């Protein structure tokens, strides 16, 4: 069995992340991201790499508010599924979230069983105070609109489940 490790992404990794993302975009599982957007978010990403330092998985942590972050763009190469890569990435993202002082992590996913095993649970409508909502709703970020369950992102989120984890 080949080993892998998880490390912070480098700008040079983002083309591989973009290539991994495309099949999921085509199947409407994940939202497409232009390569320039991925480069701009490099510092949010962790990548899993094999022994040759080839990218085999990725995930990003996006800070949404003082205590709230989102796990984004969690991907694992087909040949590496069910080998602990996704779990390792999420665990490393949680470490980063705690280091940033976050106490809650959000995700929007079709993979509910995977996230439930990591301690996430489905959420309802009201997960932030009205004051925080009034601030978040001003953000141009699509992920925040998805978190708030705003109507204009509904076509992109149909079938996805909004989930939240409280960090210890």
C-alpha positions as CSV (number, residue, x, y, z in Angstrom):
1,X,0.0,0.0,0.0
2,X,1.4,3.4,-1.0
3,X,1.8,6.0,1.7
4,X,0.5,9.6,1.5
5,X,0.9,12.8,3.5
6,X,-1.1,15.9,3.9
7,X,0.6,19.3,3.6
8,X,-0.3,22.9,2.9
9,X,-0.9,23.5,-0.8
10,X,1.6,25.4,-3.0
11,X,0.7,27.5,-5.9
12,X,2.2,24.8,-8.2
13,X,-0.4,22.3,-6.9
14,X,-3.4,24.2,-8.0
15,X,-3.4,23.0,-11.6
16,X,-3.7,19.4,-10.3
17,X,-6.5,20.5,-8.0
18,X,-8.3,22.1,-10.9
19,X,-7.9,18.9,-13.0
20,X,-9.3,16.8,-10.1
21,X,-12.2,19.2,-9.7
22,X,-13.4,19.0,-13.3
23,X,-15.1,15.6,-13.4
24,X,-17.1,16.6,-10.3
25,X,-18.1,19.9,-11.9
26,X,-19.3,18.0,-15.0
27,X,-21.4,15.7,-12.9
28,X,-22.8,18.8,-11.0
29,X,-21.5,17.5,-7.7
30,X,-19.2,20.5,-7.0
31,X,-19.3,24.0,-8.2
32,X,-16.7,24.9,-10.8
33,X,-13.9,27.2,-9.9
34,X,-11.7,29.1,-12.3
35,X,-8.0,28.4,-12.0
36,X,-7.4,32.0,-11.0
37,X,-9.8,31.6,-8.1
38,X,-8.0,28.4,-7.0
39,X,-4.7,30.3,-7.1
40,X,-6.1,33.1,-5.1
41,X,-7.3,30.6,-2.4
42,X,-4.0,28.5,-2.3
43,X,-3.4,29.4,1.3
44,X,-6.8,27.9,2.3
45,X,-5.9,24.5,0.8
46,X,-4.3,21.4,2.1
47,X,-3.3,18.7,-0.3
48,X,-2.7,15.0,0.1
49,X,0.3,13.8,-1.9
50,X,1.7,10.4,-2.7
51,X,5.3,9.3,-2.3
52,X,6.1,11.1,-5.6
53,X,4.5,14.4,-4.3
54,X,1.7,14.0,-6.8
55,X,-1.6,15.5,-5.6
56,X,-4.1,12.8,-4.7
57,X,-6.6,14.8,-2.7
58,X,-7.3,18.3,-1.4
59,X,-9.5,20.3,0.8
60,X,-9.9,23.9,1.8
61,X,-10.8,25.8,5.0
62,X,-12.6,29.1,4.4
63,X,-13.1,31.4,7.4
64,X,-16.7,32.7,7.3
65,X,-17.0,34.5,10.6
66,X,-15.3,34.9,14.0
67,X,-16.1,31.3,15.1
68,X,-17.2,29.7,11.8
69,X,-15.3,28.1,8.9
70,X,-16.3,26.0,5.9
71,X,-14.7,22.8,4.6
72,X,-14.6,23.4,0.8
73,X,-13.5,21.5,-2.3
74,X,-12.8,18.2,-0.5
75,X,-11.7,15.8,-3.3
76,X,-9.9,12.5,-3.4
77,X,-8.5,10.9,-6.6
78,X,-10.5,7.8,-7.6
79,X,-7.6,5.4,-7.0
80,X,-7.2,6.7,-3.4
81,X,-10.9,6.5,-2.3
82,X,-11.6,4.5,0.9
83,X,-7.9,4.6,2.0
84,X,-8.1,7.4,4.7
85,X,-7.1,10.3,2.5
86,X,-10.4,12.3,2.9
87,X,-10.4,11.6,6.7
88,X,-6.7,12.8,7.0
89,X,-7.5,16.0,5.0
90,X,-10.6,16.8,7.2
91,X,-8.7,16.1,10.4
92,X,-5.9,18.4,9.3
93,X,-8.4,21.1,8.3
94,X,-9.9,20.8,11.8
95,X,-6.5,21.4,13.3
96,X,-6.1,24.5,11.2
97,X,-9.6,25.6,12.2
98,X,-8.8,25.3,15.9
99,X,-5.5,27.2,15.5
100,X,-7.6,30.0,13.9
101,X,-9.9,30.0,17.0
102,X,-12.9,28.6,15.1
103,X,-15.4,26.6,17.1
104,X,-17.8,25.5,14.2
105,X,-17.2,24.0,10.8
106,X,-19.8,24.0,8.0
107,X,-19.9,21.9,4.9
108,X,-22.4,21.5,2.0
109,X,-22.2,18.0,0.7
110,X,-23.7,14.9,-0.9
111,X,-21.4,12.7,1.2
112,X,-23.4,12.9,4.4
113,X,-22.3,9.5,5.8
114,X,-18.6,10.5,5.4
115,X,-19.2,13.8,7.3
116,X,-21.4,12.2,9.9
117,X,-18.6,9.8,10.8
118,X,-16.4,12.9,11.3
119,X,-18.9,14.4,13.8
120,X,-20.9,16.7,11.5
121,X,-24.7,16.8,11.7
122,X,-27.4,18.2,9.4
123,X,-28.4,21.8,10.2
124,X,-31.7,23.7,9.9
125,X,-32.3,27.2,8.9
126,X,-31.1,29.4,11.8
127,X,-27.5,28.7,12.7
128,X,-26.3,32.2,13.3
129,X,-27.7,35.1,15.2
130,X,-29.7,37.7,13.3
131,X,-26.9,40.2,13.8
132,X,-24.3,37.9,12.2
133,X,-26.7,37.0,9.5
134,X,-27.1,40.6,8.6
135,X,-23.3,40.9,8.2
136,X,-22.8,37.6,6.3
137,X,-25.6,38.3,3.8
138,X,-23.4,41.2,2.5
139,X,-20.6,38.9,1.4
140,X,-20.2,38.3,-2.3
141,X,-18.9,34.8,-1.5
142,X,-21.1,32.0,-3.0
143,X,-20.1,29.6,-0.2
144,X,-21.5,32.0,2.4
145,X,-24.7,32.3,0.4
146,X,-24.9,28.5,0.4
147,X,-24.4,28.5,4.1
148,X,-27.2,31.0,4.6
149,X,-29.4,29.0,2.3
150,X,-30.1,32.0,0.2
151,X,-32.6,31.6,-2.7
152,X,-30.2,32.7,-5.5
153,X,-27.9,29.7,-4.9
154,X,-30.7,27.1,-4.6
155,X,-30.1,25.7,-8.2
156,X,-26.5,25.0,-7.3
157,X,-27.2,23.3,-4.0
158,X,-30.1,21.1,-4.9
159,X,-29.6,17.7,-3.3
160,X,-26.7,18.9,-1.1
161,X,-27.0,18.7,2.7
162,X,-25.9,21.5,4.9
163,X,-23.9,20.1,7.8
164,X,-22.2,21.6,10.9
165,X,-19.6,20.3,13.4
166,X,-18.9,21.9,16.8
167,X,-15.1,21.7,17.5
168,X,-14.1,20.6,21.0
